[in-house]
Amino acid sequence: MDVLKEIKGVFVPPIKKYYVGKIVHGAPYMYPKHFERFIISIRKNKLQYKRNNSFNLFGYNITYGSPIIIDWHGIGWKDKFDSPRFEWSPSFYVFFFNWQFIIKWRSPGEPNELYYEMVLWWLYYSDKDIKIAEETWPWSNGKTKKSTWDNKYIIKSLRN
């Protein structure tokens, strides 16, 4: 399911952030499968560790793959204690040898986690009903005991 399409008309849309430059970001935490920025790499390997598209030869790990990869990752999350936990933003990646281009859809405010956890709560725990989502939102501020639900992320016409 594409979260970006689902939230249209309910949540304030996320902001696109762009990056073009040398590779600094994984997809989301590591390089995409079968990507090798130099087509082939050779490393001395004492442990004889075998990765995707690699083999060991005379104490060296030889890895090969494509230097050009286009990849898309939807929102990363997990269910923990019957509530969503945000892990990474939806993103589009282009890896080209030692360079990359990225579009990340970030929260329209801070923190990024709150926005996407609200979206996930609405999508999967509240039957896409914004009123139920706000009423059943399980998190509160530890000091004030006030709900952390933030209506600034909801389209104005749907707010209380």
C-alpha positions as CSV (number, residue, x, y, z in Angstrom):
1,M,0.0,0.0,0.0
2,D,1.3,3.5,-0.8
3,V,0.9,5.6,2.3
4,L,1.5,8.8,0.4
5,K,-1.7,8.2,-1.6
6,E,-3.7,7.0,1.4
7,I,-3.1,10.1,3.5
8,K,-4.2,12.5,0.7
9,G,-7.0,14.8,2.0
10,V,-6.6,13.7,5.6
11,F,-3.0,14.5,6.7
12,V,-0.9,17.5,5.7
13,P,1.3,16.1,3.0
14,P,4.9,15.3,3.8
15,I,7.7,17.5,2.5
16,K,10.1,16.2,-0.2
17,K,13.8,16.5,0.7
18,Y,16.4,15.9,-2.0
19,Y,20.0,14.8,-1.9
20,V,22.4,14.6,-4.8
21,G,26.1,13.7,-4.1
22,K,28.5,11.0,-3.0
23,I,26.9,8.0,-1.4
24,V,26.1,8.7,2.2
25,H,22.7,7.2,2.7
26,G,21.8,3.5,2.6
27,A,18.4,2.2,1.4
28,P,17.3,2.5,4.2
29,Y,20.2,1.2,6.3
30,M,22.4,-0.4,3.8
31,Y,23.1,-0.5,0.0
32,P,20.4,-2.1,-2.1
33,K,20.7,-5.8,-3.0
34,H,23.2,-6.5,-5.8
35,F,24.6,-3.0,-5.7
36,E,28.4,-2.6,-6.0
37,R,29.6,0.9,-6.7
38,F,32.8,-0.2,-8.5
39,I,31.3,-3.3,-10.3
40,I,33.8,-5.5,-8.5
41,S,35.5,-5.1,-5.2
42,I,38.2,-7.3,-3.5
43,R,38.9,-7.3,0.2
44,K,41.2,-9.3,2.4
45,N,38.9,-11.4,4.4
46,K,40.1,-13.4,7.4
47,L,36.5,-14.6,8.3
48,Q,35.6,-15.8,4.9
49,Y,32.3,-14.0,5.1
50,K,30.1,-14.4,2.1
51,R,27.7,-11.6,1.0
52,N,25.3,-11.4,-1.9
53,N,27.0,-11.8,-5.2
54,S,30.3,-12.7,-3.6
55,F,32.7,-15.5,-3.2
56,N,35.9,-16.2,-1.3
57,L,39.2,-17.0,-3.1
58,F,42.6,-17.4,-1.4
59,G,41.6,-15.4,1.7
60,Y,39.9,-12.6,-0.3
61,N,36.3,-11.7,-0.6
62,I,35.3,-10.8,-4.1
63,T,32.0,-9.0,-4.5
64,Y,30.4,-8.1,-7.8
65,G,27.2,-6.3,-8.8
66,S,25.5,-3.5,-10.7
67,P,26.9,0.0,-10.2
68,I,23.5,1.5,-11.2
69,I,20.4,0.7,-9.1
70,I,17.0,2.4,-8.9
71,D,15.1,1.6,-5.7
72,W,11.9,2.7,-3.8
73,H,11.2,2.1,-0.2
74,G,7.8,2.7,1.4
75,I,7.5,3.7,5.0
76,G,9.4,1.5,7.3
77,W,7.6,0.5,10.5
78,K,6.9,-2.4,12.9
79,D,4.2,-3.2,15.4
80,K,5.4,-3.3,18.9
81,F,3.2,-3.7,22.0
82,D,0.1,-3.2,19.8
83,S,1.2,0.2,18.4
84,P,3.2,1.3,15.4
85,R,6.9,2.2,15.6
86,F,8.3,4.3,12.8
87,E,11.7,3.3,11.3
88,W,12.2,5.2,8.0
89,S,10.5,7.6,5.7
90,P,9.2,6.7,2.2
91,S,12.1,7.3,-0.2
92,F,13.2,7.0,-3.8
93,Y,16.8,6.2,-4.6
94,V,19.1,6.2,-7.6
95,F,22.6,4.8,-7.0
96,F,25.1,5.5,-9.8
97,F,28.6,4.2,-9.2
98,N,29.8,6.3,-6.3
99,W,26.9,8.8,-6.4
100,Q,23.3,8.9,-5.4
101,F,20.1,10.9,-5.8
102,I,17.4,10.6,-3.2
103,I,13.9,12.0,-2.6
104,K,12.7,11.4,1.0
105,W,9.2,12.3,2.1
106,R,9.8,13.9,5.6
107,S,7.3,15.1,8.1
108,P,5.9,18.6,7.6
109,G,7.2,19.3,11.2
110,E,9.3,17.8,13.9
111,P,9.6,15.1,15.1
112,N,9.4,12.9,12.0
113,E,8.4,9.9,14.1
114,L,5.3,11.5,15.5
115,Y,3.9,12.4,12.1
116,Y,4.3,8.9,10.6
117,E,3.2,7.1,13.8
118,M,0.0,9.2,13.7
119,V,-0.5,8.2,10.0
120,L,0.1,4.5,10.8
121,W,-2.2,4.7,13.8
122,W,-5.0,6.2,11.6
123,L,-4.4,3.6,8.8
124,Y,-4.0,0.4,10.7
125,Y,-5.4,0.8,14.2
126,S,-8.4,3.2,13.7
127,D,-10.1,2.0,10.6
128,K,-9.1,5.2,8.8
129,D,-11.4,7.3,11.1
130,I,-9.6,10.4,12.3
131,K,-11.8,10.9,15.3
132,I,-11.3,7.4,16.6
133,A,-7.6,7.7,15.9
134,E,-7.3,10.8,18.1
135,E,-9.5,9.3,20.9
136,T,-7.6,6.0,21.0
137,W,-4.0,7.4,20.5
138,P,-2.0,5.6,23.2
139,W,0.9,8.0,23.9
140,S,1.0,10.9,26.3
141,N,3.7,13.2,27.6
142,G,5.4,11.6,30.6
143,K,5.4,14.9,32.7
144,T,2.0,16.4,31.7
145,K,0.1,13.2,31.0
146,K,-1.3,15.1,28.0
147,S,-1.8,13.2,24.7
148,T,1.0,13.7,22.1
149,W,-1.5,13.6,19.2
150,D,-0.9,16.8,17.2
151,N,-3.7,18.2,15.1
152,K,-1.3,20.4,13.1
153,Y,-0.7,17.4,10.9
154,I,-4.4,17.0,10.1
155,I,-6.1,18.8,7.2
156,K,-7.9,21.9,8.7
157,S,-11.4,20.8,7.5
158,L,-11.0,17.6,9.5
159,R,-9.8,19.1,12.8
160,N,-12.1,19.2,15.9
